[in-house]
Amino acid sequence: MKPGKTGLDRLVNASCNSIKGLKSCWIHEAAFRQDVALCIALFLSSFFVATSPQQWLLLIFPLILLLVTELLNSAIENVVDRIGPERHELSGRAKDAASAAVFLCLLLIALSWVIAIWQNFIRLEP
């Protein structure tokens, strides 16, 4: 076990690092800011779309997952870029895989919202 802070000091330190990470991603990553804007808009809309607490959670969970995935995507891009500016197949694959993860989250959001809207507003009952 590496030496360092423990207990409440560790929790406070980890929280401060997490806030620094969010702030850094906000400042340096336009995609993260766009995702946050999308999530805020959809979060506010979710109160009008969802008809139950369970459906609301199914609309909100993919939004949180998108932000988590975008943070990890940014972390991977930063590490790859730190290694060097030259093109390398493995660096490209790492960046592409992280980008694909974000894309899948966006598809999950679209699917969950289309299904909820279809169920609640479009589908005609016989």
N, C-alpha and C positions, 0 to 999 in steps of 0.2 A: 504494500500500500504506500502510495507516495505521501510524503509529509505535506501538511497544509492545514487549512482551517477545518474545523469540525463543528457539528451541531448548528446552532443558530447563526454563528459567524459564516459558516459555509453556505447556508441558505441565503443569507443577505448578499454575500459575494456572488453567488450564482445568479441571483435575481438582478443584481447590478450589471453583470455581464450579459444577461438576456436582454435587458433594456438597451444596453449599448449596441447589441446586435440588431435589434429592431430599428433603432435610430440610424445606424449605419446603412442598413438596407433601405430605409426610407430615403435617405439623402442620396445614395449612390445608384439605386436601381429603379429605373423608370417602370419596369414591368411590375415590381412590387407595389409601387404607388397606384398603378392602374388596377392591379388585383384588389388592393384595399378599397379603391373607389367602387369597383364592381361589387365587392362584398358588402359595403355599406348600403349601396342601393338595393341589393337583393335582400339584405337583412331587414331593412325597413319595409320592403314589399312583402316579406314573408308573413307579416302579421295580417295582411289582407288576403293572402293566397291560402295559407294553411287553415284547415278546418278542425284540426285536433292537435293536441300537444305532440303526439307521435309524428304526425305529418310535418309539423313545424321543425322538429329535430331532424327529420329526413331532408329538409330543405337547408338547414343551417350547417349540419355536419360537413357536407362537401365544401362549403365556403371556408370553414376553418382548415380543412384538409388542403385546400388550395393555397392558403397562406403559409402553412407549414411546408408544403412542397416547394413553393417559390423561395422560401428562406433557404432550404437545402440546395435548391438549384443555384442560388446565388453563392452559397458557400462553396459548392463544387467549382463553379466558374472562377471564383477568386483564387482558390488553391491552384487550379490548372494555370491560370494567368500568372500566378506568382512564380511558377516553375520556369517559365520562359515564354517569349513571344513566338518562337518557332513552331511550325505546324508539326503535330505528331498524331499518328493514327489513334493511339490510345487516348490522348487528350480530347480529340474530336469525338470519339465514341462516348467518353465520360460526359462531355457537355451535351451531346445529342440525347443520351439516355435521361439526363436530368431534365432536359427540355421536354422530352416525351412524357415524363412523369407529370409535369405541369399540364401538358395537353390532355392527358387522361383525366386529370382532375377537372379541367374545363368541360370535357365531355360528360363526366359524372354530374356536374352541376346542371348542364343543359338537359340531360336526361331526367334528372329528378324534378326539375322545374317544369318541363314539358308534361310529364306524367301528372304532376299535382294540378297544373292548370287544366289539363284535359279532364281529369276526374272531377274537378270542382266547378268548372265553368263551361266547358265545351260539350262534353258527352251528353247526349240527349237520352233521357230515360224513356223507355217504352210505356 
